[in-house]
Amino acid sequence: MKFIATYAYSKGTGADMVQKIIDLRSDTVTQPTPAMREAMMAAPLGDDVFADDPSVNALQENIAAMLGFEAALFMPTGTQSNLCALMAHCERGDEYIVAQSAHTYRYEGGGAAVLGSIQPQPLAQGASGQMALADIAAAIKPDDCHFARTRLLCLENTWNGFPMPMDYLEQATTLARERGLATHLDGARLFNAAVANQTQGETVHFAARRIADNFDSVSVCFSKGLGAPIGSALCGAKSLIARALRVRKMAGGGMRQSGLLAAAATHALEHHIERLAHDHALAQRLADGLRAIDGLSVRSAQTNIVFVDVADNLGPELLAHLKQHGVLATGLIGLRFVTHLDVDAQGIDWAVAVVREFFQSR
Ligand SMILES: *Cc1c(COP(=O)(O)O)cnc(C)c1O
């Protein structure tokens, strides 16, 4: 059997069979749609370092307004967006409170410490990613020369696919504000969180706005479930974004005709937000299918990420088996499957069938 990146599912039989690769490693693997590519090609461009690119300016105004901020800055990556936020909020010798397995702390090369001389104060998290309010309160240092200055609370939503409960966001950020801390949200998958938090009759945009309202700054990725090839945005007050602009330049993120990319992000905001609910439904379909198989325990499917614990340390073997059958996932002991724009129900059913076959043939 041959595997190819883009083709109809399971054509032919036996050796002639051609199967589309079901890539569930991440929602970052999506290809820009034909309509998105068209929007990119049609974008009016300028030099964004001169603040001259109309497509970048439009995107920045659009996302800032959507999330209720004064200003926004287009960024090449979420990592750079978070770094610029942390360095705009904090000075050298300041400290930020962050969860142990938060992206900014664990998966961004320690950038805040390395490049910003900002000390992280990581805290333990519960199973769905929350730091206890009492732990946050206890971690805020008094104004005393022994201590780094605690300046910022950084939360992440969604975290590992878990949407943070709205009342937790309110309580944690209120606590931070009362103690004089600024607040930043790593909202790489903010709109997935918004879909999960949507109340009856509410638009996804409004739910996203309700989440963002708790924070002084929010970083959101266009390159995840929204399906753009590249890009994130940092949103905040004008003064904060002005500081972030300096850091972005310093970090090498001053781009030129980046309207080409901003147009993809604008297209994603216009066409790919509402459809995230479909990714969540597919994750649910995958989780339900996997739950019916002995030897697995399925941990979460509240948004577009499904974690699966595999019995008897069979994770690596299962991963290899999946790959052999055209299904890609990540992980070791626990496997991770992420749904997105480029998978459909047929692909999910194929993935479940391959997992079932793995356990049946043992
Ligand atoms: C993907 C992601 C980022 C940013 O990642 P980049 O690959 O740098 O764009 C930040 N935070 C979270 C939670 C993420 O999932």
The ligand as an SDF file (V2000), in Angstrom:
LIG
                    3D

 15 15  0  0  0  0  0  0  0  0999 V2000
    1.8850   26.3390   19.6130 C   0  0  0  0  0  0  0  0  0  0  0  0
    1.8460   27.0300   20.8950 C   0  0  0  0  0  0  0  0  0  0  0  0
    2.5560   28.2110   21.1100 C   0  0  0  0  0  0  0  0  0  0  0  0
    3.4080   28.8710   20.0560 C   0  0  0  0  0  0  0  0  0  0  0  0
    4.1260   28.0160   19.2890 O   0  0  0  0  0  0  0  0  0  0  0  0
    4.9050   28.4210   17.9550 P   0  0  0  0  0  0  0  0  0  0  0  0
    5.2360   27.1000   17.3900 O   0  0  0  0  0  0  0  0  0  0  0  0
    6.0800   29.2150   18.3770 O   0  0  0  0  0  0  0  0  0  0  0  0
    3.9930   29.2290   17.0870 O   0  0  0  0  0  0  0  0  0  0  0  0
    2.4500   28.8050   22.3320 C   0  0  0  0  0  0  0  0  0  0  0  0
    1.6770   28.2830   23.3020 N   0  0  0  0  0  0  0  0  0  0  0  0
    0.9690   27.1670   23.1230 C   0  0  0  0  0  0  0  0  0  0  0  0
    0.1040   26.6650   24.2190 C   0  0  0  0  0  0  0  0  0  0  0  0
    1.0370   26.4950   21.9160 C   0  0  0  0  0  0  0  0  0  0  0  0
    0.3180   25.3790   21.7480 O   0  0  0  0  0  0  0  0  0  0  0  0
  1  2  1  0
  2  3  1  0
  2 14  2  0
  3  4  1  0
  3 10  2  0
  4  5  1  0
  5  6  1  0
  6  7  2  0
  6  8  1  0
  6  9  1  0
 10 11  1  0
 11 12  2  0
 12 13  1  0
 12 14  1  0
 14 15  1  0
M  END
$$$$
